[in-house]
Amino acid sequence: MNNISFKSQIKLISQQEFDNKTKNLTPKKHEVDYPWTPETGKTGKNLFTTGVHDCVVVGVVDGKKAKLYHLCQRSRGTGISTHQKGFDIRDTERRILDGVNLDNPDLHAFIFGGWHRDNPKYNKKHVEKIEKIFDKNLIPYSVIAGNRPQFDGIAPASVFYSNKEDTFYITNGLLTEDFINKDTTVDEKENYLRNKYNKVDICQFDTIA
């Protein structure tokens, strides 16, 4: 695995560039939208989601198609009061693994977002439970998680996966064209992510571009 020649890219872009990449996509087919439960995840090509605060985004790719989930961190009690489901790791695992060929050598995953709101320890456990799904099934994954609260509010994140480019695009309201221009080094981009998130661990199937 250390000699993998083709890697998925994780790329920071501006909000304007994100909007340009997704503006012609049909939301019903391509957007993972509210209420952000396992049931609202999508399988296909060119999938995206927006408004990521303390939710967890999970992407699974196999070289042909992708799965994308935007999982709200609401508790079971909050779920009942809002007439939505609370966080359900068993349902999440079942849907993530449904139809996935575990023998596919190109199979790998991406975890993004999570934990900073009223109970960060509780939210962190949700991220760790998702990590365990991939660990026990021997699915390599990258994780960029633990959004630091001082960056939130004005800057919810968005994620877009392009199958053609095999790239996870990430943006938020703080990313400017000046920062992500061609002169910004990969080290500077990685440092940005490490300053914004508590955990950044990139697997051998991915690279920060």
N, C-alpha and C positions, 0 to 999 in steps of 0.2 A: 504493500500500500504506500510505502514511502516514495515509490517511483511513479505515482499517478501523474500523467501528463496533461490531462484535461480537467480543470477545476472550475467549479461554479464561482462566480465573482460576487462579492458583497461590495456594493458601491454607494457612496453618499452622493446625493444630488440635491439641487435646490427644489423648492416647492413648485416653482414655475416649470422646471423640467419634468417633474413628476406629473403635473397636470397635463403637460403636452403629451406625455407617454400614455396616459390613461383616458384622455378626453374622448377618444373614438371607440372605446370599449363599452359594450353593452353591460350596464350594471347587473341585470338579472343573470347574466351568464358569467361575468368576470369578477364582480365585486362581492367580497365577504362582508356583510353588513349586519346591523343590529337585528336581533338581540345578542349576538356574539356568544352563541352556544355551539357545542359540537355539531348540532343539526344544521347550523347555517354555514358550515364549512363547504368548500367547493373543490371539485376535481376537474382538471382540464388544463388549458393553456392560458398564459397571460392573466394571472389572477392578482387582485390587489385588495387592500383594505386600508381604511383611514381612521383617524381619531383614536390612536393608540396612546393611552395614558398608563394605567397600571395593569391593563389587560396583557395577555400573553399571545403573541403571534407564533404559530407553528407552521412551518413549511416542510413538505416531504417531496423530494424529486427523485426520478428514476432514469433520467436520460430521455424520456419521451413525454411524460405528463407530470403534472404537479398536483399536490393537495395543499390547500391553504386554510388555516383556521385562525379565528380571532376569538379568544376565549376570555370572557369576562370573569373577574375575580370575585363576583358577588357570592356571599355565603348562602347557605340553604334558606336561612331566615329572611335575608334580603330578597332572595328569589321568590319566596312565597308572597312577600308584601308587594312585589312589583309584578306578580303574575308571570314570572320567568323562572327558568331553572337556575339553581345555584351551581357552583363548580362541581362537576361530576367526573372524577378521574377514570372511572370504569367505562363510562360512555365515551369519554375522550379517547381512551386507548382503543376501544372497539372500532370507532370510526376512523382513527388514524391508520390502523393496521388493515382495515377492510380493503381487500383487493390488492394489497401490497405483496409483491414477490420478494421474500426475504433473501432469496438466493441471487437476486440481481446485483451484480458487482458495482453498478452505478448508483445504487440506492444510498441516499444520505438525507439528512434533515437539518433544519434551522429553527432555533428558538430565539425569540426576540421580545423584549419588553419586560413588564412585570414589576412588582413590589416596591411601593413607596408610600402608599396611602395610610389609612388609619391604623392598620395592623400589618406593618411590613414583614414581620416574622411569618405571619399566616400566608401572606402572598408569596413569600420566598419558598414556602413549603410546596405551593402549587407548582412553581417552576421546577423544583427538585423532583416532584412526582412525575412530571412530563419527561424530565431527563431519564428517569428510571425506566420509562417505557422503551426508550431507545437503547439504553444500556443493556437491559435484559434480552432484547431482541438483536443485539449486536449490530445496530444501525449507527454508523458514524454520524455525528452532528456537531454543528457550531452553535454556540450560545452567546448572545449579547443581551444581558439581562440585569435587572436591578437599577431601573431608572432613578437617578438622583432627583429629589423633589424640587430643587431650586431651578431645574431646567424645564419643569412642566408648567401647565397652565396656559402659557402663551405659546407653547410649542408642542402640541400633540404630534406624534409621529405617524408616518404612513409607510406602507411596504408594498412593493410591486415586484412580482417575479415574472421575468420575460423568458419564455422557453427558448425562443430563437437565440437569444444572447446568453442563456443560462446564467442569469444575473438576478440577484436580489437587490433591488434599489430601495434605499432608505432615505427619507427626508423628514424634516420638521421645520417649524417656523424660524429656527435660529440658523439654519444653514443658508449661507449666501453664495451668490455666484463668485464673489471674490475669494471665498475660502476654498471652494471646490474647483477652481480653475485648473488648467493643465500644469501649473507650476507647484501646486500643492503636492507634497510627497506622500507616499503610502504611509510612511512613519508618522507624519502629521495627522493623517486621517485616523490611523489606529490610536494615536494619542488622544484625539478628540473623543473617540468611542470609549476609551478607558477612563477619561475624565467624566464622561456623562453616565456611564454604567458601571455598576459594582463588579460585574463579571463579564469578561470578554475572553472567550476560548474558541479559537478557530481550528476546526479539524482539518485533516489532510486532504479532504475533498474540496475545500474552499480556500479562497484567497481574497484579501481586501484589495480592491483595485483603486 
